[in-house]
């Protein structure tokens, strides 16, 4: 009887008892062990652990102990199958596959049909009764080993095998056929390299294991991990398993099946089956498989077993699954099970359905959908088929830096006046400029999208576009934009004023022509609402405000489930087109009392319609902040601060603060909204007392509050809370101050992505709370009678980790952008 290796941490048979560590055996090994324990028909095999991968990558070789364990495990497979590795009468062939703890489909290496020798090939032909089948196995093995282990680029194609077999007589011996096929492949390999495929099966096995370990550090694998945020130090396990043959005869085949449709989420088994094939044929696309239900006509017993097995595995795992299987002469074998990769649409429907079916409780259903999947389905975008066709036809003009996400279609205009005029006529303008400046503001406000030839994700165009919520692509270096000529040139082609282009602000693609836009939630809106309805069954008592500064945006945030909304005086007045006049007058030395009158009138006029659209909603309005990124970018505040230095301080100009209080009160007077004016950048209780005192002196019937954006203010949160109605913490600005980073960088990919990647900063402040800020909050909230008295404004995209951390501290009221309301609702309900 074969011995059992003493070091179970290095290798493990599927049948070994004891606890199974996913990080040790990888996802593929974990699934095979699970299916074996559940009594499913799984070909025998064993797993070489990720620890062995780490050791190999460190030393460049397999240890003698590990090689000995592999041979012992191989003996056990021979015993379990009654087959012989490298010989007959019934030969044992193996698959050697990668299996990382986190699925990386197609990124690492696999070798099938391993164990081919002259003796085993001859025995295989005799055992199966098919010399042609044996030739196919030998050919597949040699080509795959040459490509995977020896890194050959040129191997024979299947037509060459067919031609070779057609030249042989029908009574040619198995040995002669083996020799002919091996020679065909070996000669091609010899033309490229001095290396050759080993004829010793045990040497083949060791070479394949090493190749799988090496594949962890291939460029494609590293890139995949970078893109998907997978740690580089996990390593991969190796699964060594007895082969079953879907290419044996017409009663055999292989397939891939999902327990639900991975595109739509529709219940029911979905997948493909290919008769007389190995698994690589299904995924390679060299042959067209049939829908899996066709299998019921050709292998009805195996099909019935597959249906039952899929349902049971989904019930056990409580997840949509991706399953690989092989049928050998009518008998079903399970080769892999893993969580299915799925579209956002499918994830949301599956979660809602599985909750309704009783397969998932509320926590599991909500936990199965990511915040990014919510964002994906609610985002209006291009018709996927049209977009794919446009890219395939070469319609992409250039790719720049996606600075503000979204997808839009419009007509090119090369100066802001023309863009504004086009917008007045109802035409969708795309403003294309070499670079934007504050003088382009009116055109930027009027445009559906913005393109610049220069600049990065923190440039003027990028910052303003994000403030406006406008799609923007910057840094299109291949474009020559000539505003005087009214042209845009790329690759020798010229576009003129009025020509139609499509912009993808996420990818940075500028595409020629119009691509149809479809609602992000088209066909998915009901499913998304079903999922969000589950949040009502949780005990999360969280209130969420949406950010809005136009009537349409107020309606949008309320439609998306906001409990209230927040806005800012400068945002509303910029959109109304009145702030530039007020700032210009102040710049020119206008007295603050006169400016206050203008400001009050502008606020009353701009906010009246805004409040009227909000019903009985509560609204918090941040006061005018000349330090805000978008205001500072739009206007030359340095001169303003020189002329009126007091306006640089939150309570430095009681005239302007009073004007804002009176204007908001007047706008709210004829509506049912509850208004709170919130002073920006508060640093201590004295400012809070001054604000409350001014409100009382003016006798305006609105609440007052403070925004905290700095360390000093955070230290005094309890004292500030005691003086006003609402206190808001702007978390990202506090984080930015802590790290000395411009706040705008927290809304862009670079340079922070690079900083995080190079480990030049301890956390990503866009996604996590720093240790220092965390300590500040713990101290402040610990001194509050009710931590819920502190409200938190989150800029940019919502992070699960940040929300959970703040909820744990007792925060129960958040403000987010309109697009983040539903992701926030999900995050706060977990």
C-alpha angles and dihedrals in degrees: 000000000000116000125242116239114246096221103070090172091070102044131013132183118225087243098050113120126231140063118329121219113205092204090054102045099027128229097289094048092045091054094047092050090048093050091046091053090048090058098251121148103263122163109244119262148130141238128235106210132242087245088067089051091054090049093048093049089049097048104023094232143069113255119246088242092055093047089052091050091050090054091048091050089048090055088054092053090051089052094047094048101034088231132123124234110228096003148038178283083086110007123218115222123185141210117217112199138171120242119183121187088247117045115255102176114212095351100107137043136280133182120196133191091026116171099058116154132149090264096046093044091052090048091048092054091050095044094050098033091230125106090180091057090051090051090052091052093048092048093048092048097048094047094046094046091048092051098040106035102024094033094229117174101199121055129156117271124231093259089065090054091050091049091050094050091047090059093055123087117249091244095051108135122252090243092055092047090050091050092049095049094044091049092050091054096038093052091053090050092048090057088063108031144011090234123095138196108264117248091207107088094210090054088049090054095052091047092051093049091051091048092053091050091049091051089068088077101042116127093248092051093048092048091049091052091048092051095046098038095244115158114251094218099065097089124196132270121221122230116207111190141168111260123241117192124235089172094059100100145325091289089059132074146136136238151171119226137180123208088226133015105282092206101048104013091234111161119251136067113300128183149082139283128196120198119226094007145116122236094260089062092060096053098034094066093223090124129030112244125211125242107273094246088069086069088073089070096050104032105017097166094049090045093053090049091049092053092051093044093051092050093049094047092049089050091050096044095036090218142096105267139209110212131187120200143168130209114209113190092333097315119118120227125184115223106171144001126187141149107285121248103233142176120257088251092054093046093055096046093045092051092050093045095047090050091051090047091053093243092116132035120222095269094050094045093051091043092055093066122070125219089241090058090056089051091049098056097043095050115098109233151154122299101264095223094050091046092051091047092049092052093046090052092053096250094141105111096190143325120235134163114305100227102167119022130236138080123257141165124213151133122280119249123174103201132043096240091057092046091051092048091049090051091052087056091052095254118140104242127206108196110214115188136161084235133337129238135182089274088067094061097106091051092047092051091050097047130091090211142007131216126185130183093216138029137068138246092288096045124119093264092049096048095046094043091054090048089052094041089237124149109252137181119187136178096042093164094175091062124090106199116192111185093184093056093036093232142125118202131195131161092352095307124113130213121196137203110296096023112137123242136167123225128205106196092188099055097027093236120153107198130193115242134004124310116195114254120220128187111266091231096043105140088359103066095092092046091051091050090049090054094046090048087065088065088070089066092060123084095235106134096195127148118206129198123198124216115240137156104175133055091249091051092050090054090046096053092047091048088052092057104265115161091210138340140243129207141162133237093232094049092051095045093046089054091046090051096235105103094074090060093049093049092046091054091049089048089056092054102265111169115258092237091058092044089050091058091050091047093050092051093047092050094048091049096045098041100044094076091039093056092042090059093054101069111202093340124137116238132192115202120199112218125244109293116190089186094061112118096239094046093047090048094049098045135036097246095170090076091042091055090049092053096040108016093173092069088067088071123074094236097018095111113042087180093064094039090050091049090055092049093049094044093051092046091051092048091050096045096088095041139068098238124121108227130201120186109212120200114221129238098008114184104180149002094269091069090047091051091048091052094049091046092051091049091051092048091051091046092220114163099230135102123249132215145163136244115216117206103151140064094248091055092047090055090056100043095122093050092047092047089056092059106045142038100245133020120194126192116207096210100189093050090051089050090048091053091048092055097034091241124144106253091234089065089066088065096051137068098231141083090013095056089059093044092052092044091052091047092238089136127043097228140008100257090202091064108023138041115245119241090245096051090042090056092048091053094046090053095046097043090045089060094049120096087219119019087201087074088079115078121198128213114205118200123202121004121352117249121212091216095051093048093049092048092052093045090052088055091054102260110148106169124066137172122210140163118278093255090053098052095094095041087049091050089053094045093049093050099055 
